[in-house]
Amino acid sequence: MSAHGAFVAALIVLTAFHVGNAEGQESDKLLPATRGYLLVPVRGCGIDAIELPTLKKTVVRPAAPQNAEDWPTLHLVSGPDAEGRIAYIEDHGSTRKEADKRHILKAIMVDGTQDTKLFSRPGDALWSTSASGKGEMGGSLALSPVGGRVAFHTDLAPIQMPGSYTYFGPIEIWTIDRRESIKLDLKMRARTRRPKSRR
């Protein structure tokens, strides 16, 4: 089974656990045939990986110690790809000083090695599509199955639609190995992650 196929199968298994299924429809035959990883966010910007079918847990990235001044959160995560890379956005939007708010695109191997920063930009990724945000980032992060390319929406601008704002913006694509990017000015509709309330 390809890495992409294993990831899709893992998502199906995760959905079954999360949503549930009709009584009597459970099967213990799914897990042994499933290959891949489930990525589990851990409070404090940590990432755990659950290997399938063994259910062995690996700490990919330990949670940061809680610091009242600058405590990062895991905003978005995608992967792993065929080579075991995971892409994620580390958000430092809860810092007390406005000038210190930033979000960082990083890549790490599923075994926890090679934690690499691709960029660091000002602004709070979580609140980027709120009234206080500046459209820094959309609500999706995609890592290609091969080739090490990471894509996301950026520079979002709201457009009034009936009943709500809809955000549009270009797609930015980064190549992990070369640490280079291109921006496709397609003005595509962005999926947004709207927090329910600020704590």
C-alpha positions as CSV (number, residue, x, y, z in Angstrom):
1,M,0.0,0.0,0.0
2,S,1.3,3.5,-0.8
3,A,2.0,6.0,1.9
4,H,-1.0,8.1,0.6
5,G,-3.2,5.0,0.7
6,A,-2.1,4.2,4.2
7,F,-2.8,7.7,5.3
8,V,-6.3,7.7,3.9
9,A,-6.9,4.3,5.6
10,A,-5.7,5.8,8.8
11,L,-8.1,8.7,8.5
12,I,-11.0,6.2,7.9
13,V,-10.0,4.4,11.1
14,L,-9.8,7.7,13.0
15,T,-13.2,8.8,11.7
16,A,-14.7,5.5,12.8
17,F,-13.3,6.0,16.3
18,H,-14.4,9.6,16.4
19,V,-17.8,9.4,14.8
20,G,-18.7,5.9,15.7
21,N,-20.5,3.4,13.5
22,A,-23.6,1.4,13.6
23,E,-23.8,-1.2,16.3
24,G,-22.5,-4.5,15.2
25,Q,-20.5,-3.0,12.3
26,E,-17.1,-3.1,14.2
27,S,-14.4,-5.2,12.7
28,D,-11.1,-6.2,14.2
29,K,-9.8,-7.1,10.7
30,L,-9.2,-3.4,9.6
31,L,-6.3,-2.6,11.9
32,P,-3.8,-5.4,10.8
33,A,-4.2,-4.4,7.2
34,T,-3.7,-0.7,7.9
35,R,-0.2,0.9,7.5
36,G,0.8,4.4,8.4
37,Y,0.6,6.9,11.2
38,L,-2.0,8.9,13.0
39,L,-0.7,12.3,14.1
40,V,-2.0,13.5,17.5
41,P,-1.5,17.1,18.6
42,V,-0.4,17.6,22.2
43,R,-1.1,20.8,24.1
44,G,2.0,23.0,24.1
45,C,2.9,22.4,20.4
46,G,3.7,18.7,20.8
47,I,3.1,16.0,18.3
48,D,2.7,12.3,18.9
49,A,2.6,9.7,16.2
50,I,0.6,6.4,16.5
51,E,2.0,3.8,14.2
52,L,-0.5,1.4,12.5
53,P,-1.1,-1.5,12.9
54,T,1.1,-1.8,16.0
55,L,-0.3,1.2,17.8
56,K,3.2,2.1,19.0
57,K,3.3,5.7,20.2
58,T,6.3,7.9,19.3
59,V,6.8,11.4,20.6
60,V,7.7,13.3,17.5
61,R,7.9,16.6,19.2
62,P,7.6,17.0,22.9
63,A,5.3,19.7,24.3
64,A,7.0,23.0,25.2
65,P,7.2,23.8,28.9
66,Q,4.4,26.2,29.8
67,N,5.7,29.8,29.8
68,A,3.4,32.7,30.5
69,E,5.5,34.9,28.3
70,D,5.7,32.8,25.1
71,W,3.9,29.5,24.9
72,P,3.6,28.1,21.4
73,T,0.6,26.2,20.1
74,L,0.3,23.7,17.2
75,H,-1.9,25.6,14.7
76,L,-1.8,23.2,11.7
77,V,-0.2,19.8,10.9
78,S,0.0,17.6,7.8
79,G,1.7,14.4,6.8
80,P,3.7,12.3,7.1
81,D,4.8,12.0,3.5
82,A,6.4,8.9,1.9
83,E,9.8,9.9,3.4
84,G,8.3,10.4,6.9
85,R,8.3,14.2,6.9
86,I,5.6,16.1,8.8
87,A,4.9,19.8,8.2
88,Y,3.4,22.0,10.9
89,I,2.7,25.6,11.9
90,E,4.0,26.6,15.3
91,D,2.0,29.7,16.5
92,H,3.2,32.2,19.0
93,G,0.1,34.2,19.1
94,S,-0.4,34.1,22.8
95,T,2.6,36.2,23.7
96,R,2.0,39.2,25.8
97,K,3.9,41.6,23.5
98,E,2.2,42.3,20.2
99,A,5.6,42.6,18.5
100,D,6.5,39.1,19.5
101,K,3.5,37.4,17.9
102,R,4.6,35.2,15.1
103,H,4.0,31.9,13.3
104,I,6.6,29.5,12.0
105,L,6.4,26.9,9.3
106,K,8.5,23.8,10.3
107,A,9.2,20.3,9.0
108,I,10.2,17.3,11.2
109,M,10.7,13.6,10.6
110,V,8.2,11.2,12.1
111,D,11.0,9.9,14.4
112,G,11.5,13.4,15.8
113,T,14.8,14.2,14.0
114,Q,15.6,17.1,11.6
115,D,13.2,19.7,13.1
116,T,13.7,22.4,10.5
117,K,12.4,26.0,10.3
118,L,11.3,27.1,6.8
119,F,10.2,30.6,7.8
120,S,9.1,32.8,10.7
121,R,6.6,35.6,10.0
122,P,5.0,38.2,12.2
123,G,1.3,37.8,13.2
124,D,-1.0,35.4,14.9
125,A,-2.0,32.4,12.7
126,L,-4.9,31.4,14.8
127,W,-6.6,34.8,14.8
128,S,-5.6,35.8,11.2
129,T,-9.2,35.8,9.9
130,S,-10.7,37.6,12.9
131,A,-11.3,41.3,13.3
132,S,-7.9,41.7,14.9
133,G,-6.1,39.6,12.3
134,K,-4.4,40.6,9.1
135,G,-5.1,37.5,6.9
136,E,-1.7,35.9,7.6
137,M,-2.8,32.3,7.0
138,G,-5.7,30.1,6.0
139,G,-7.0,27.1,8.0
140,S,-5.4,24.3,5.9
141,L,-1.9,23.0,5.5
142,A,-1.1,20.3,2.8
143,L,2.0,18.2,2.5
144,S,2.4,16.4,-0.8
145,P,2.8,12.6,-0.6
146,V,6.2,12.9,-2.4
147,G,8.5,15.7,-3.3
148,G,8.4,17.6,0.1
149,R,6.1,20.4,-1.0
150,V,3.9,22.2,1.6
151,A,1.0,24.4,0.5
152,F,-1.3,26.9,2.4
153,H,-3.3,30.0,1.8
154,T,-1.7,33.4,2.7
155,D,-2.4,37.1,2.5
156,L,-6.1,36.5,2.9
157,A,-8.7,39.2,2.2
158,P,-12.3,39.1,3.2
159,I,-15.1,39.5,0.6
160,Q,-18.6,40.0,1.9
161,M,-20.9,37.2,0.8
162,P,-24.6,36.8,1.8
163,G,-24.5,36.1,5.5
164,S,-20.8,36.1,6.1
165,Y,-17.3,37.1,5.1
166,T,-15.5,34.6,2.8
167,Y,-11.7,34.8,2.6
168,F,-9.7,34.6,-0.6
169,G,-6.0,34.6,-1.1
170,P,-3.1,33.2,-3.0
171,I,-1.6,29.8,-2.4
172,E,2.0,29.6,-1.2
173,I,4.0,26.5,-1.9
174,W,7.3,25.7,-0.1
175,T,9.8,23.0,-1.0
176,I,11.2,21.6,2.2
177,D,14.6,20.4,0.9
178,R,15.5,23.6,-0.9
179,R,13.7,26.0,1.5
180,E,12.3,27.9,-1.4
181,S,8.8,29.1,-2.1
182,I,6.5,30.3,-4.9
183,K,3.2,32.1,-4.6
184,L,0.4,31.3,-7.0
185,D,-1.8,34.4,-7.2
186,L,-5.0,32.4,-7.9
187,K,-7.2,34.2,-5.4
188,M,-8.8,31.0,-4.3
189,R,-11.3,30.6,-1.5
190,A,-9.6,29.7,1.8
191,R,-10.8,27.4,4.4
192,T,-10.5,29.2,7.7
193,R,-10.2,28.1,11.3
194,R,-12.3,30.4,13.4
195,P,-11.7,30.2,17.2
196,K,-14.9,30.4,19.2
197,S,-13.6,32.7,21.9
198,R,-10.3,34.3,23.0
199,R,-9.2,33.1,26.4
